Amino acid sequence: MLQKLGRYEIIEELGRGAMGVIYKAKDPVIGRYVATKTIRLGDFTDSSHVAELHARLMREAQSAGVLSHPNIITIFDVGEEAGLAYFAMELVEGATLEHIVEGEQRLDESAVVRIARQTADALGFAHKHGIVHRDIKPANIMLTQDGRVKVADFGIAKVGSTKMTQTGMLLGSPSYMAPEHFLGKPLDGRSDIFALGILLYELITGQPPFAAENLGTLSYKIVHEDPIPPIQLKPGMNTRLSGRPSSLIRRT
């Protein structure tokens, strides 16, 4: 395990994801504990594009660093060392929605509404500042110990929109991607709202709205089909949370 990143003293590993490793660390200058996330840039592009990707990632992280909102995990610092880009972020004690969903813990409707409102507030604030998340999914939504939402990875997900060296590689979570991801169109704030709709559908019904055994079929369903109305999967739910499938997820 790493011992140090920049001035940050590594304490322990907190988790691993598709883009890197997350550590608990300490900033010895001010005594603050932070979460540091590493990204080995060479894993995402060939050597000729590393410098370009590094510069792009730094710009994104610096832009996201201005997002001061109670429902957004704050980025404090960004740097590079030994071929690793790293981000020092607010350390949040809690669990991701991914952990909750995989643990088969069901949230009641009031909790789902609370999560929806706080996540939407965070996204709305970011979009007003010109920042699009691009990878809203359960792993990037944290719930603190007192039940507050914290959205993670603003400013980091855009690395996935850079051309990859592996043919056909798709970075991210396809089940939560908006149609424009698959159609090769530009992404904007509506892409985040689409992903949030998918997330809420899953929290309400216990299953994703679009499912398939392969990426081709999944992308076709997301682009062309409406999901089953939530109330058909959970008949006892509050009808105000059901609505028409297109109003919950899809855009016209």
MIPA-77575 format. One record per atom (N, C-alpha, C): residue in one letter; x, y, z. Coordinates in steps of 0.001 Angstrom, whole numbers, padded with zeros to 6 digits, always signed. Example, Ala and Ser with C-alpha at 12.3 -4.5 7.8 and 13.67 -1.06 7.14 Angstrom:
BEGIN
A+013190-005690+007800
A+012300-004500+007800
A+013200-003300+007800
S+012850-002250+007080
S+013670-001060+007140
S+012900+000030+007870
//
This chain:
BEGIN
M+000841-001194+000000
M+000000+000000+000000
M+000877+001245+000000
L+000419+002267-000668
L+001133+003538-000671
L+001282+004074+000752
Q+002368+004788+000991
Q+002589+005405+002285
Q+002262+006905+002259
K+002405+007502+001057
K+002224+008935+000954
K+001854+009321-000472
L+001030+010339-000610
L+000692+010947-001898
L+000813+012449-001718
G+001794+013049-002400
G+002019+014460-002159
G+002328+014659-000688
R+001621+015577-000068
R+001827+015792+001368
R+000916+014920+002231
Y+000062+014131+001599
Y-000938+013367+002340
Y-000394+012021+002813
E-000560+011748+004086
E-000094+010499+004691
E-001211+009461+004605
I-000937+008369+003897
I-001959+007329+003706
I-002128+006531+004986
I-003383+006353+005394
I-003691+005615+006628
I-004211+004216+006327
E-005190+004125+005432
E-005755+002821+005097
E-006505+002906+003778
E-006700+001746+003151
E-007484+001686+001929
E-008962+001612+002283
L-009753+002425+001595
L-011192+002447+001839
L-011980+001669+000796
G-011456+001591-000427
G-012186+000876-001459
G-011505+000997-002810
R-011999+000211-003758
R-011483+000225-005123
R-012650+000306-006091
G-012418+001025-007189
G-013436+001139-008212
G-012818+001006-009579
A-013632+001254-010613
A-013155+001100-011984
A-012070+002109-012319
M-012083+003247-011638
M-011146+004306-011993
M-009955+004412-011059
G-009983+003775-009905
G-008841+003901-009013
G-009109+003400-007620
V-008151+003680-006723
V-008209+003249-005332
V-008488+004461-004460
I-009290+004274-003433
I-009607+005345-002493
I-008962+005025-001147
Y-008261+006000-000596
Y-007593+005831+000683
Y-008088+006870+001683
K-008034+006489+002949
K-008167+007480+004016
K-006767+008026+004258
A-006644+009340+004333
A-005332+009953+004489
A-005430+011145+005433
K-004274+011658+005802
K-004220+012813+006687
K-003360+013898+006058
D-003864+015106+006121
D-003100+016269+005691
D-002335+016770+006918
P-001025+016529+006986
P-000273+016897+008194
P-000142+018394+008404
V-000376+019171+007345
V-000232+020615+007458
V-001310+021207+008352
I-002547+020750+008169
I-003652+021287+008970
I-004318+020226+009841
G-003820+018995+009773
G-004352+017934+010625
G-005704+017410+010212
R-006103+017631+008967
R-007422+017203+008496
R-007346+015825+007849
Y-008328+014978+008151
Y-008437+013686+007488
Y-009221+013863+006197
V-008764+013214+005141
V-009382+013335+003830
V-009497+011956+003189
A-010260+011905+002112
A-010273+010718+001252
A-009461+011074+000012
T-008505+010243-000351
T-007733+010481-001569
T-008078+009395-002578
K-008337+009823-003794
K-008653+008883-004874
K-007558+008960-005918
T-007029+007803-006308
T-005958+007772-007303
T-006493+007292-008643
I-005904+007805-009700
I-006220+007361-011054
I-004910+007196-011810
R-004629+005986-012250
R-003438+005745-013060
R-003804+006065-014506
L-003384+007232-014953
L-003845+007755-016236
L-003513+006825-017394
G-002383+006139-017323
G-001990+005245-018408
G-002925+004077-018613
D-003771+003797-017613
D-004723+002694-017746
D-005902+003071-018628
F-006081+004368-018916
F-007256+004829-019622
F-006976+005341-021032
T-005722+005496-021374
T-005396+005967-022706
T-003969+005570-023033
D-003547+005710-024304
D-002173+005359-024637
D-001233+006488-024226
S+000063+006195-024249
S+001051+007119-023705
S+001043+008477-024393
S+000695+008516-025691
S+000713+009777-026418
S-000377+010732-025964
H-001379+010223-025265
H-002486+011070-024839
H-002502+011313-023330
V-001530+010779-022601
V-001531+010907-021140
V-001475+012374-020718
A-000578+013148-021339
A-000431+014553-020960
A-001737+015320-021196
E-002375+015050-022343
E-003643+015714-022653
E-004716+015342-021635
L-004789+014057-021306
L-005779+013591-020347
L-005511+014177-018966
H-004233+014236-018590
H-003873+014802-017295
H-004336+016256-017206
A-004048+017047-018230
A-004437+018449-018224
A-005959+018604-018159
R-006645+017761-018881
R-008106+017820-018902
R-008673+017468-017539
L-008119+016443-016920
L-008594+016006-015622
L-008329+017063-014559
M-007169+017714-014634
M-006869+018784-013687
M-007869+019926-013820
R-008194+020291-015058
R-009155+021379-015272
R-010528+021024-014707
E-010940+019788-014957
E-012251+019355-014457
E-012293+019379-012939
A-011229+018864-012315
A-011195+018814-010853
A-011166+020217-010262
Q-010428+021119-010886
Q-010371+022491-010407
Q-011726+023169-010534
S-012442+022893-011630
S-013776+023459-011798
S-014726+022926-010734
A-014659+021615-010503
A-015541+020991-009512
A-015204+021446-008102
G-013963+021890-007894
G-013560+022330-006569
G-014315+023548-006071
V-014969+024279-006975
V-015727+025455-006558
V-017136+025078-006095
L-017505+023806-006217
L-018856+023389-005851
L-018954+023208-004343
S-019384+024234-003671
S-019570+024180-002224
S-021062+024029-001940
H-021459+022802-001646
H-022881+022491-001444
H-022966+021383-000402
P-023958+021430+000488
P-024049+020428+001556
P-024252+019002+001067
N-024696+018823-000180
N-024931+017480-000695
N-023906+017052-001738
I-022787+017751-001808
I-021705+017404-002732
I-020412+017213-001951
I-019720+016106-002197
I-018427+015888-001560
I-017425+016876-002151
T-016821+017672-001289
T-015934+018746-001719
T-014560+018217-002112
I-014037+018713-003231
I-012668+018418-003640
I-011765+019513-003082
F-010767+019111-002273
F-009860+020072-001658
F-008602+020323-002486
D-008131+019280-003153
D-006817+019378-003776
D-006716+018360-004895
V-005821+018621-005842
V-005570+017691-006936
V-004088+017751-007260
G-003504+016624-007624
G-002085+016605-007939
G-001699+015338-008675
E-000397+015157-008864
E+000115+013981-009547
E+001435+013573-008921
E+001636+012279-008801
E+002890+011749-008263
E+003104+010332-008767
A+004283+010069-009284
A+004683+008732-009738
A+003673+008123-010714
G+003185+008938-011653
G+002261+008434-012649
G+000825+008320-012191
L+000548+008767-010968
L-000807+008731-010434
L-001366+010140-010310
A-002542+010347-010866
A-003294+011557-010540
A-004037+011245-009244
Y-004118+012227-008368
Y-004842+011972-007126
Y-005664+013194-006745
F-006742+012927-006012
F-007661+013957-005560
F-007837+013813-004054
A-007733+014903-003354
A-008004+014909-001918
A-009396+015494-001720
M-010250+014718-001075
M-011659+015094-000967
M-012134+015008+000468
E-013265+015613+000712
E-013945+015519+001990
E-014145+014046+002356
L-013773+013691+003574
L-013957+012327+004057
L-015350+012207+004668
V-016161+011315+004111
V-017547+011148+004556
V-017705+009797+005239
E-018231+009816+006442
E-018529+008582+007174
E-019942+008157+006830
G-020081+006995+006236
G-021401+006517+005857
G-021294+005356+004893
A-022349+005135+004124
A-022386+004020+003168
A-022917+004511+001835
T-022457+003895+000759
T-022983+004232-000556
T-024330+003549-000771
L-025123+004099-001684
L-026378+003441-002036
L-026108+002070-002646
E-024971+001912-003311
E-024614+000605-003859
E-024517-000426-002740
H-023868-000057-001655
H-023730-000972-000517
H-025097-001302+000065
I-025964-000300+000141
I-027300-000525+000702
I-028118-001442-000203
V-028082-001170-001524
V-028854-001980-002475
V-028331-003413-002523
E-027013-003580-002594
E-026436-004924-002654
E-026685-005698-001369
G-026832-004976-000257
G-027138-005629+001014
G-028609-005945+001161
E-029381-005684+000096
E-030814-005960+000051
E-031579-005227+001150
Q-031022-004087+001566
Q-031734-003246+002519
Q-032728-002383+001757
R-033985-002473+002092
R-035012-001706+001395
R-035251-000388+002122
L-035258+000678+001372
L-035531+001994+001920
L-037025+002287+001821
D-037583+002900+002854
D-039007+003236+002762
D-039181+004438+001831
E-040423+004687+001443
E-040689+005706+000434
E-040253+007101+000877
S-040388+007399+002161
S-039973+008716+002640
S-038468+008887+002495
A-037710+007806+002720
A-036258+007872+002560
A-035889+008064+001094
V-036603+007384+000194
V-036343+007529-001240
V-036615+008963-001689
V-037715+009543-001221
V-038038+010931-001571
V-036959+011877-001054
R-036492+011626+000165
R-035448+012477+000746
R-034160+012385-000078
I-033798+011180-000484
I-032608+010982-001317
I-032777+011687-002660
A-033969+011562-003236
A-034240+012192-004535
A-034092+013702-004450
R-034675+014302-003437
R-034628+015751-003311
R-033207+016257-003114
Q-032463+015604-002235
Q-031109+016074-001941
Q-030176+015862-003131
T-030335+014737-003820
T-029502+014493-005002
T-029845+015484-006102
A-031132+015737-006298
A-031552+016706-007307
A-031048+018108-006968
D-031045+018466-005690
D-030506+019762-005281
D-029025+019866-005644
A-028284+018797-005372
A-026851+018787-005676
A-026616+018917-007179
L-027373+018163-007965
L-027216+018214-009415
L-027608+019588-009971
G-028701+020119-009470
G-029137+021431-009935
G-028088+022498-009664
F-027486+022436-008479
F-026443+023408-008122
F-025246+023266-009056
A-024818+022030-009305
A-023675+021797-010195
A-023979+022251-011618
H-025167+021936-012105
H-025525+022309-013476
H-025546+023832-013646
K-025982+024555-012630
K-025971+026017-012700
K-024547+026563-012818
H-023585+025771-012329
H-022178+026172-012402
H-021476+025539-013606
G-022265+024942-014500
G-021704+024390-015727
G-021005+023056-015569
I-021261+022349-014477
I-020616+021066-014226
I-021638+019935-014388
V-021339+018983-015256
V-022172+017788-015448
V-021434+016600-014848
H-022133+015794-014083
H-021475+014687-013395
H-021059+013583-014346
R-022003+013075-015149
R-021791+012051-016176
R-021769+010614-015663
D-021808+010403-014368
D-021751+009022-013879
D-022545+008864-012583
I-023788+009345-012591
I-024657+009163-011430
I-025073+007703-011356
K-024795+007080-010229
K-025089+005668-009989
K-025019+005428-008486
P-025497+004288-007988
P-025509+004053-006542
P-024147+004185-005877
A-023071+003793-006561
A-021734+003862-005954
A-021276+005291-005734
N-021883+006257-006432
N-021470+007654-006298
N-022427+008486-005450
I-023374+007821-004806
I-024288+008497-003883
I-024062+007919-002494
M-023607+008760-001574
M-023366+008308-000208
M-024446+008838+000723
L-024744+008047+001740
L-025621+008483+002821
L-024783+008570+004084
T-024761+009736+004702
T-024007+009897+005935
T-024740+009195+007073
Q-024077+009147+008206
Q-024668+008452+009350
Q-025939+009127+009848
D-026098+010424+009539
D-027340+011098+009927
D-028327+011214+008772
G-028083+010446+007681
G-029053+010351+006598
G-028943+011387+005499
R-027890+012193+005489
R-027739+013191+004431
R-027090+012577+003199
V-027483+013064+002041
V-026905+012624+000775
V-025624+013397+000497
K-024612+012678-000003
K-023374+013294-000474
K-023059+012682-001840
V-023063+013508-002886
V-022761+013027-004232
V-021252+013105-004448
A-020671+011992-004884
A-019220+011894-005060
A-018827+011985-006531
D-017567+012297-006756
D-016891+012206-008067
D-017253+013289-009057
F-017769+014429-008615
F-017888+015555-009529
F-016487+015944-009981
G-016329+016191-011275
G-015041+016600-011794
G-014123+015470-012150
I-014493+014240-011798
I-013626+013098-012061
I-014174+012234-013186
A-015496+012128-013275
A-016103+011198-014228
A-015812+011543-015679
K-015487+012802-015987
K-015293+013178-017383
K-014098+012469-018017
V-013193+011917-017191
V-012083+011161-017756
V-012598+010036-018640
G-013805+009536-018334
G-014376+008453-019118
G-014839+008860-020490
S-014962+010167-020742
S-015397+010595-022069
S-014226+010745-023032
T-013005+010561-022526
T-011832+010600-023386
T-011730+009297-024162
K-011271+009377-025392
K-011156+008188-026228
K-010258+007153-025579
M-010744+005924-025480
M-009983+004846-024856
M-009229+004042-025914
T-008181+003372-025461
T-007384+002606-026401
T-008026+001263-026727
Q-008763+000692-025789
Q-009368-000606-026047
Q-010624-000430-026886
T-010695-001093-028017
T-011841-000985-028908
T-013111-001423-028194
G-014101-000555-028265
G-015398-000905-027694
G-015487-000732-026201
M-014428-000241-025547
M-014474-000085-024098
M-015433+001026-023732
L-016294+000786-022754
L-017258+001784-022303
L-017076+001956-020814
L-016536+003117-020430
L-016285+003367-019023
L-017551+003879-018358
G-017849+003363-017195
G-019021+003808-016480
G-019962+002646-016210
S-021210+002980-015929
S-022217+001980-015596
S-023345+002061-016611
P-023320+001208-017637
P-024289+001320-018737
P-025745+001333-018297
S-026082+000627-017228
S-027482+000566-016797
S-028032+001927-016394
Y-027149+002872-016070
Y-027581+004204-015628
Y-027316+005275-016680
M-026914+004865-017875
M-026566+005831-018904
M-027790+006293-019686
A-027772+007572-020039
A-028839+008158-020849
A-028652+007761-022312
P-029702+007872-023137
P-029595+007478-024546
P-028437+008129-025283
E-028144+009398-024967
E-027088+010089-025713
E-025706+009474-025508
H-025499+008773-024379
H-024244+008038-024197
H-024048+007054-025345
F-025104+006309-025633
F-025018+005251-026641
F-025090+005799-028063
L-025696+006965-028210
L-025840+007558-029536
L-024669+008460-029910
G-023712+008599-028989
G-022539+009415-029273
G-022813+010901-029307
K-023865+011339-028628
K-024221+012759-028616
K-023629+013438-027386
P-023505+014772-027407
P-022975+015503-026256
P-023849+015290-025018
L-023217+015294-023856
L-023930+015121-022598
L-024150+016477-021940
D-025301+016623-021287
D-025540+017835-020509
D-026258+017433-019228
G-026785+018420-018514
G-027399+018137-017229
G-028545+017148-017295
R-029232+017080-018442
R-030350+016143-018578
R-029892+014693-018497
S-028641+014441-018871
S-028092+013088-018760
S-028024+012656-017296
D-027664+013596-016422
D-027633+013307-014983
D-029033+013056-014443
I-030008+013833-014914
I-031388+013673-014434
I-031948+012319-014871
F-031608+011904-016088
F-032022+010591-016573
F-031475+009502-015659
A-030176+009602-015337
A-029542+008607-014468
A-030182+008604-013083
L-030533+009779-012572
L-031199+009861-011278
L-032558+009180-011338
G-033279+009333-012452
G-034564+008648-012601
G-034410+007145-012545
I-033381+006618-013201
I-033122+005180-013168
I-032815+004727-011744
L-031995+005510-011053
L-031629+005184-009678
L-032859+005138-008777
L-033738+006125-008909
L-034931+006169-008061
L-035892+005031-008385
Y-036010+004703-009663
Y-036846+003566-010065
Y-036366+002292-009356
E-035058+002108-009337
E-034489+000916-008698
E-034716+000919-007195
L-034579+002091-006566
L-034802+002168-005121
L-036262+001899-004766
I-037173+002359-005631
I-038605+002193-005359
I-039067+000760-005607
T-038635+000170-006726
T-039172-001134-007131
T-038291-002314-006718
G-037017-002047-006443
G-036102-003134-006121
G-035434-003755-007332
Q-035668-003191-008517
Q-035021-003704-009723
Q-034805-002569-010715
P-033799-002682-011582
P-033551-001619-012551
P-034624-001591-013625
P-034887-000449-014229
P-035920-000355-015266
P-035517-001001-016579
F-034216-001049-016845
F-033719-001649-018083
F-032700-002726-017717
A-032910-003930-018208
A-031994-005023-017919
A-031836-005884-019162
A-030636-006387-019396
A-030370-007233-020558
A-029093-008021-020314
E-028900-009077-021073
E-027727-009918-020903
E-026503-009378-021623
N-026692-008421-022532
N-025548-007864-023241
N-025763-006369-023471
L-024658-005684-023759
L-024691-004233-023881
L-025542-003771-025060
G-025520-004521-026158
G-026299-004135-027328
G-027788-004094-027034
T-028289-005138-026385
T-029709-005189-026044
T-030066-004125-025026
L-029178-003928-024038
L-029428-002909-023021
L-029518-001523-023649
S-028580-001203-024531
S-028590+000120-025146
S-029850+000319-025991
Y-030299-000724-026681
Y-031524-000615-027484
Y-032712-000298-026580
K-032813-000990-025452
K-033935-000757-024542
K-033925+000664-023997
I-032738+001145-023609
I-032649+002488-023045
I-033022+003544-024081
V-032587+003339-025311
V-032853+004322-026362
V-034298+004275-026841
H-034893+003082-026922
H-036168+002933-027628
H-037365+002548-026757
E-037155+001998-025577
E-038281+001444-024829
E-038566+002219-023547
D-039815+002151-023097
D-040205+002650-021785
D-040193+001489-020796
P-039859+001744-019547
P-039866+000672-018555
P-041276+000326-018091
I-041394-000774-017384
I-042669-001153-016777
I-043037-000096-015742
P-044281+000377-015709
P-044677+001349-014683
P-044364+000818-013289
P-043736+001606-012439
P-043340+001131-011114
P-044471+000520-010298
I-045660+001065-010440
I-046777+000589-009626
I-047156-000849-009976
Q-046814-001299-011182
Q-047073-002698-011542
Q-046128-003648-010812
L-044976-003149-010450
L-044003-003973-009731
L-044166-003862-008223
K-044746-002749-007777
K-044973-002530-006348
K-046358-001912-006179
P-047399-002751-006244
P-048777-002253-006256
P-049147-001365-005076
G-048523-001563-003928
G-048905-000784-002754
G-048220+000551-002631
M-047429+000922-003611
M-046666+002160-003499
M-047549+003386-003631
N-047040+004499-003149
N-047733+005774-003289
N-047835+006107-004777
T-049048+006340-005249
T-049246+006579-006682
T-048537+007847-007165
R-048256+008782-006261
R-047553+010009-006654
R-046111+009707-007062
L-045583+008570-006600
L-044217+008188-006965
L-044175+007356-008234
S-045319+006951-008726
S-045336+006097-009906
S-045387+006924-011173
G-046520+007512-011447
G-046656+008316-012657
G-046478+007457-013894
R-046300+008133-015038
R-046020+007435-016271
R-044535+007143-016327
P-044132+006018-016928
P-042712+005689-017008
P-041886+006810-017634
S-042432+007443-018677
S-041670+008481-019352
S-041458+009689-018460
S-042393+009944-017537
S-042235+011095-016665
S-041225+010811-015562
L-041051+009550-015221
L-040105+009189-014159
L-038691+009137-014680
I-038508+008699-015933
I-037172+008487-016435
I-036890+009203-017735
R-037742+009005-018747
R-037362+009415-020095
R-037605+010890-020338
R-036906+011420-021328
R-037082+012790-021771
R-037734+012752-023152
T-038471+013799-023506
T-038989+013905-024869
T-038162+014928-025630
//
